[in-house]
Amino acid sequence: MIEHILGVPTEQVLSLPSVRMVGDRKVEICNYKGLLHVGEKSIRIATCAGNLVLEGNRLDVAHITKEYLTVQGRIQRIYYEDR
């Protein structure tokens, strides 16, 4: 409904993260708060919805801006940590 009224995606208005996975090799995340941990086997990302964890092999932050980041590698699992 917000999307129709304002003409802007709901996740942008509410600052919710948007996660897009491309196969098992790339994940694009918009509206994140910051990087908490970057390692070859796991990456933890702070979002307003909680900490997002990516697990896999040869993980790397391939592109990063203030609002958007791309992780590449062999992604095996994505989940939010319990609050």
PAGU-957727 format. One record per atom (N, C-alpha, C, O, CB): z negated, y, x negated; atom name; residue number from 1. Coordinates in steps of 0.02 Angstrom, whole numbers, plus 50000, padded with zeros to 5 digits. Glycine has a CB too. Layout:
// residues N
{site {Z Y X} CA NUM};
...
// end
This chain:
// residues 83
{site {50000 49941 49959} N 1};
{site {50000 50000 50000} CA 1};
{site {50000 50063 49957} C 1};
{site {50038 50110 49970} O 1};
{site {49940 50000 50047} CB 1};
{site {49958 50064 49905} N 2};
{site {49956 50122 49860} CA 2};
{site {50025 50132 49828} C 2};
{site {50048 50188 49819} O 2};
{site {49903 50112 49805} CB 2};
{site {50056 50076 49812} N 3};
{site {50122 50079 49780} CA 3};
{site {50173 50116 49824} C 3};
{site {50213 50155 49799} O 3};
{site {50147 50008 49765} CB 3};
{site {50171 50103 49889} N 4};
{site {50218 50135 49935} CA 4};
{site {50203 50208 49945} C 4};
{site {50248 50249 49952} O 4};
{site {50218 50098 50002} CB 4};
{site {50139 50226 49947} N 5};
{site {50119 50295 49959} CA 5};
{site {50134 50339 49899} C 5};
{site {50164 50393 49905} O 5};
{site {50045 50299 49977} CB 5};
{site {50112 50317 49840} N 6};
{site {50119 50358 49779} CA 6};
{site {50183 50345 49740} C 6};
{site {50202 50385 49698} O 6};
{site {50060 50346 49735} CB 6};
{site {50215 50289 49753} N 7};
{site {50275 50272 49715} CA 7};
{site {50259 50248 49645} C 7};
{site {50302 50251 49601} O 7};
{site {50321 50331 49713} CB 7};
{site {50198 50226 49634} N 8};
{site {50175 50203 49568} CA 8};
{site {50145 50133 49577} C 8};
{site {50111 50121 49627} O 8};
{site {50122 50253 49536} CB 8};
{site {50157 50087 49530} N 9};
{site {50127 50020 49536} CA 9};
{site {50051 50023 49543} C 9};
{site {50018 50062 49509} O 9};
{site {50147 49977 49476} CB 9};
{site {50023 49980 49585} N 10};
{site {49951 49977 49598} CA 10};
{site {49911 49968 49534} C 10};
{site {49860 50001 49526} O 10};
{site {49935 49921 49646} CB 10};
{site {49934 49925 49489} N 11};
{site {49896 49912 49428} CA 11};
{site {49890 49975 49385} C 11};
{site {49841 49983 49348} O 11};
{site {49930 49857 49387} CB 11};
{site {49939 50019 49389} N 12};
{site {49935 50082 49352} CA 12};
{site {49884 50129 49382} C 12};
{site {49845 50160 49346} O 12};
{site {50003 50116 49349} CB 12};
{site {49884 50135 49448} N 13};
{site {49837 50180 49482} CA 13};
{site {49765 50157 49470} C 13};
{site {49721 50199 49459} O 13};
{site {49853 50182 49558} CB 13};
{site {49753 50092 49473} N 14};
{site {49686 50065 49466} CA 14};
{site {49669 50048 49394} C 14};
{site {49614 50022 49380} O 14};
{site {49678 50003 49509} CB 14};
{site {49714 50061 49347} N 15};
{site {49705 50045 49276} CA 15};
{site {49695 49970 49264} C 15};
{site {49661 49951 49216} O 15};
{site {49647 50084 49247} CB 15};
{site {49723 49929 49307} N 16};
{site {49718 49856 49298} CA 16};
{site {49767 49834 49244} C 16};
{site {49822 49862 49238} O 16};
{site {49731 49819 49364} CB 16};
{site {49749 49783 49205} N 17};
{site {49796 49759 49155} CA 17};
{site {49853 49721 49189} C 17};
{site {49845 49690 49241} O 17};
{site {49760 49713 49105} CB 17};
{site {49911 49726 49158} N 18};
{site {49969 49688 49180} CA 18};
{site {49988 49643 49122} C 18};
{site {49999 49666 49066} O 18};
{site {50029 49736 49201} CB 18};
{site {49991 49577 49136} N 19};
{site {50005 49528 49083} CA 19};
{site {50070 49493 49101} C 19};
{site {50077 49465 49155} O 19};
{site {49946 49478 49076} CB 19};
{site {50117 49493 49055} N 20};
{site {50182 49461 49065} CA 20};
{site {50193 49412 49008} C 20};
{site {50192 49431 48949} O 20};
{site {50240 49513 49069} CB 20};
{site {50204 49349 49025} N 21};
{site {50215 49298 48974} CA 21};
{site {50288 49278 48974} C 21};
{site {50318 49266 49027} O 21};
{site {50169 49236 48987} CB 21};
{site {50317 49275 48914} N 22};
{site {50387 49256 48906} CA 22};
{site {50387 49188 48870} C 22};
{site {50379 49185 48809} O 22};
{site {50428 49310 48867} CB 22};
{site {50397 49135 48909} N 23};
{site {50394 49068 48881} CA 23};
{site {50325 49056 48851} C 23};
{site {50275 49078 48879} O 23};
{site {50448 49057 48828} CB 23};
{site {50322 49021 48795} N 24};
{site {50258 49011 48760} CA 24};
{site {50257 49048 48693} C 24};
{site {50218 49032 48649} O 24};
{site {50245 48936 48750} CB 24};
{site {50302 49097 48686} N 25};
{site {50310 49132 48622} CA 25};
{site {50291 49206 48623} C 25};
{site {50283 49236 48569} O 25};
{site {50380 49126 48600} CB 25};
{site {50283 49236 48682} N 26};
{site {50270 49308 48684} CA 26};
{site {50229 49327 48746} C 26};
{site {50241 49301 48800} O 26};
{site {50335 49348 48682} CB 26};
{site {50181 49373 48737} N 27};
{site {50142 49400 48793} CA 27};
{site {50142 49476 48786} C 27};
{site {50129 49503 48733} O 27};
{site {50068 49372 48794} CB 27};
{site {50158 49510 48841} N 28};
{site {50158 49583 48843} CA 28};
{site {50101 49605 48889} C 28};
{site {50095 49581 48945} O 28};
{site {50227 49611 48869} CB 28};
{site {50059 49650 48865} N 29};
{site {50001 49673 48902} CA 29};
{site {50002 49749 48907} C 29};
{site {50006 49784 48857} O 29};
{site {49935 49649 48868} CB 29};
{site {49998 49774 48969} N 30};
{site {49994 49846 48981} CA 30};
{site {49925 49862 49007} C 30};
{site {49891 49819 49036} O 30};
{site {50049 49868 49032} CB 30};
{site {49903 49924 48997} N 31};
{site {49839 49948 49021} CA 31};
{site {49780 49911 48991} C 31};
{site {49735 49889 49026} O 31};
{site {49835 49943 49097} CB 31};
{site {49780 49903 48926} N 32};
{site {49723 49872 48891} CA 32};
{site {49680 49927 48862} C 32};
{site {49702 49984 48856} O 32};
{site {49748 49823 48835} CB 32};
{site {49618 49910 48845} N 33};
{site {49572 49960 48816} CA 33};
{site {49569 49958 48740} C 33};
{site {49564 50010 48708} O 33};
{site {49502 49949 48844} CB 33};
{site {49573 49898 48711} N 34};
{site {49570 49893 48639} CA 34};
{site {49572 49821 48615} C 34};
{site {49564 49774 48655} O 34};
{site {49508 49926 48613} CB 34};
{site {49581 49812 48551} N 35};
{site {49580 49746 48520} CA 35};
{site {49510 49732 48494} C 35};
{site {49481 49773 48459} O 35};
{site {49632 49742 48461} CB 35};
{site {49483 49675 48512} N 36};
{site {49415 49656 48490} CA 36};
{site {49418 49608 48431} C 36};
{site {49374 49610 48388} O 36};
{site {49377 49624 48548} CB 36};
{site {49469 49566 48429} N 37};
{site {49476 49517 48375} CA 37};
{site {49549 49498 48368} C 37};
{site {49583 49485 48418} O 37};
{site {49432 49454 48388} CB 37};
{site {49573 49496 48307} N 38};
{site {49641 49473 48294} CA 38};
{site {49637 49419 48240} C 38};
{site {49616 49433 48184} O 38};
{site {49688 49531 48272} CB 38};
{site {49658 49359 48257} N 39};
{site {49660 49304 48210} CA 39};
{site {49723 49263 48223} C 39};
{site {49757 49272 48273} O 39};
{site {49597 49259 48216} CB 39};
{site {49737 49219 48177} N 40};
{site {49798 49178 48183} CA 40};
{site {49795 49130 48242} C 40};
{site {49846 49110 48269} O 40};
{site {49809 49139 48118} CB 40};
{site {49734 49110 48261} N 41};
{site {49725 49061 48316} CA 41};
{site {49699 49091 48381} C 41};
{site {49703 49059 48433} O 41};
{site {49679 49007 48293} CB 41};
{site {49673 49153 48378} N 42};
{site {49650 49185 48441} CA 42};
{site {49652 49261 48434} C 42};
{site {49643 49289 48380} O 42};
{site {49579 49161 48458} CB 42};
{site {49663 49293 48492} N 43};
{site {49662 49366 48496} CA 43};
{site {49622 49383 48559} C 43};
{site {49637 49356 48613} O 43};
{site {49735 49396 48498} CB 43};
{site {49573 49428 48553} N 44};
{site {49533 49451 48609} CA 44};
{site {49550 49524 48622} C 44};
{site {49551 49566 48576} O 44};
{site {49456 49442 48596} CB 44};
{site {49563 49539 48685} N 45};
{site {49584 49606 48705} CA 45};
{site {49538 49631 48761} C 45};
{site {49528 49596 48810} O 45};
{site {49659 49606 48729} CB 45};
{site {49511 49691 48752} N 46};
{site {49468 49721 48803} CA 46};
{site {49512 49752 48857} C 46};
{site {49560 49789 48842} O 46};
{site {49421 49774 48772} CB 46};
{site {49496 49738 48920} N 47};
{site {49530 49768 48977} CA 47};
{site {49476 49788 49028} C 47};
{site {49419 49766 49022} O 47};
{site {49584 49720 49009} CB 47};
{site {49494 49828 49076} N 48};
{site {49445 49848 49127} CA 48};
{site {49428 49788 49172} C 48};
{site {49378 49792 49209} O 48};
{site {49472 49905 49169} CB 48};
{site {49467 49735 49170} N 49};
{site {49453 49675 49210} CA 49};
{site {49412 49624 49171} C 49};
{site {49397 49570 49197} O 49};
{site {49519 49644 49234} CB 49};
{site {49395 49639 49109} N 50};
{site {49359 49593 49066} CA 50};
{site {49398 49580 49002} C 50};
{site {49453 49606 48992} O 50};
{site {49345 49527 49102} CB 50};
{site {49369 49539 48958} N 51};
{site {49402 49523 48895} CA 51};
{site {49454 49468 48905} C 51};
{site {49438 49414 48929} O 51};
{site {49351 49503 48841} CB 51};
{site {49515 49482 48886} N 52};
{site {49570 49435 48891} CA 52};
{site {49576 49399 48824} C 52};
{site {49578 49431 48772} O 52};
{site {49636 49471 48910} CB 52};
{site {49579 49332 48826} N 53};
{site {49584 49292 48765} CA 53};
{site {49650 49255 48764} C 53};
{site {49669 49223 48813} O 53};
{site {49524 49243 48760} CB 53};
{site {49685 49260 48708} N 54};
{site {49746 49222 48697} CA 54};
{site {49731 49173 48641} C 54};
{site {49705 49192 48589} O 54};
{site {49807 49268 48680} CB 54};
{site {49748 49110 48650} N 55};
{site {49738 49059 48599} CA 55};
{site {49804 49025 48585} C 55};
{site {49846 49017 48629} O 55};
{site {49685 49008 48621} CB 55};
{site {49813 49005 48522} N 56};
{site {49874 48971 48502} CA 56};
{site {49878 48965 48427} C 56};
{site {49826 48959 48393} O 56};
{site {49935 49007 48529} CB 56};
{site {49938 48967 48400} N 57};
{site {49950 48961 48329} CA 57};
{site {49997 49016 48305} C 57};
{site {50042 49037 48341} O 57};
{site {49980 48892 48311} CB 57};
{site {49984 49040 48245} N 58};
{site {50025 49093 48214} CA 58};
{site {50030 49155 48259} C 58};
{site {50083 49185 48264} O 58};
{site {50095 49066 48199} CB 58};
{site {49974 49173 48291} N 59};
{site {49974 49232 48335} CA 59};
{site {49975 49296 48294} C 59};
{site {49945 49299 48240} O 59};
{site {49912 49231 48382} CB 59};
{site {50010 49346 48319} N 60};
{site {50018 49408 48284} CA 60};
{site {50030 49464 48334} C 60};
{site {50066 49455 48383} O 60};
{site {50076 49404 48232} CB 60};
{site {50000 49522 48323} N 61};
{site {50014 49581 48364} CA 61};
{site {50079 49611 48338} C 61};
{site {50080 49642 48285} O 61};
{site {49954 49634 48363} CB 61};
{site {50133 49600 48375} N 62};
{site {50199 49620 48352} CA 62};
{site {50214 49694 48365} C 62};
{site {50252 49725 48327} O 62};
{site {50251 49577 48385} CB 62};
{site {50185 49721 48419} N 63};
{site {50199 49791 48437} CA 63};
{site {50137 49818 48473} C 63};
{site {50107 49783 48514} O 63};
{site {50262 49797 48482} CB 63};
{site {50118 49879 48457} N 64};
{site {50059 49908 48490} CA 64};
{site {50068 49983 48498} C 64};
{site {50089 50018 48453} O 64};
{site {49996 49892 48449} CB 64};
{site {50051 50007 48558} N 65};
{site {50046 50078 48573} CA 65};
{site {49980 50089 48608} C 65};
{site {49940 50043 48615} O 65};
{site {50107 50104 48617} CB 65};
{site {49967 50149 48629} N 66};
{site {49904 50166 48663} CA 66};
{site {49895 50126 48728} C 66};
{site {49838 50109 48746} O 66};
{site {49902 50241 48677} CB 66};
{site {49949 50111 48763} N 67};
{site {49944 50078 48828} CA 67};
{site {49975 50009 48832} C 67};
{site {49969 49975 48883} O 67};
{site {49977 50121 48879} CB 67};
{site {50008 49987 48779} N 68};
{site {50049 49926 48783} CA 68};
{site {50044 49888 48717} C 68};
{site {50044 49918 48663} O 68};
{site {50123 49944 48798} CB 68};
{site {50041 49821 48721} N 69};
{site {50044 49782 48660} CA 69};
{site {50081 49717 48673} C 69};
{site {50082 49691 48729} O 69};
{site {49974 49768 48632} CB 69};
{site {50110 49690 48620} N 70};
{site {50147 49627 48622} CA 70};
{site {50117 49580 48571} C 70};
{site {50108 49599 48513} O 70};
{site {50222 49637 48610} CB 70};
{site {50102 49519 48593} N 71};
{site {50078 49467 48548} CA 71};
{site {50131 49414 48545} C 71};
{site {50158 49392 48596} O 71};
{site {50009 49438 48573} CB 71};
{site {50146 49392 48483} N 72};
{site {50195 49338 48474} CA 72};
{site {50163 49281 48437} C 72};
{site {50112 49289 48403} O 72};
{site {50257 49364 48436} CB 72};
{site {50193 49223 48443} N 73};
{site {50168 49163 48411} CA 73};
{site {50177 49105 48459} C 73};
{site {50216 49109 48506} O 73};
{site {50094 49170 48389} CB 73};
{site {50140 49052 48448} N 74};
{site {50142 48993 48493} CA 74};
{site {50081 48998 48538} C 74};
{site {50027 48977 48519} O 74};
{site {50143 48925 48452} CB 74};
{site {50090 49025 48599} N 75};
{site {50035 49038 48645} CA 75};
{site {50021 48975 48685} C 75};
{site {50066 48948 48719} O 75};
{site {50051 49098 48691} CB 75};
{site {49959 48952 48682} N 76};
{site {49941 48890 48717} CA 76};
{site {49894 48902 48776} C 76};
{site {49892 48862 48823} O 76};
{site {49908 48842 48669} CB 76};
{site {49858 48957 48774} N 77};
{site {49808 48968 48827} CA 77};
{site {49794 49043 48833} C 77};
{site {49788 49079 48783} O 77};
{site {49743 48929 48813} CB 77};
{site {49788 49067 48896} N 78};
{site {49768 49136 48911} CA 78};
{site {49715 49133 48965} C 78};
{site {49723 49100 49016} O 78};
{site {49830 49180 48933} CB 78};
{site {49659 49169 48954} N 79};
{site {49606 49170 49004} CA 79};
{site {49562 49231 48995} C 79};
{site {49562 49263 48942} O 79};
{site {49563 49106 48999} CB 79};
{site {49524 49248 49048} N 80};
{site {49474 49300 49044} CA 80};
{site {49406 49268 49028} C 80};
{site {49389 49216 49056} O 80};
{site {49470 49341 49112} CB 80};
{site {49369 49299 48983} N 81};
{site {49302 49275 48968} CA 81};
{site {49256 49289 49027} C 81};
{site {49266 49337 49064} O 81};
{site {49274 49308 48903} CB 81};
{site {49206 49246 49036} N 82};
{site {49156 49258 49088} CA 82};
{site {49118 49322 49071} C 82};
{site {49104 49336 49012} O 82};
{site {49107 49198 49095} CB 82};
{site {49103 49360 49121} N 83};
{site {49065 49422 49110} CA 83};
{site {48991 49408 49110} C 83};
{site {48951 49454 49102} O 83};
{site {49081 49474 49164} CB 83};
// end
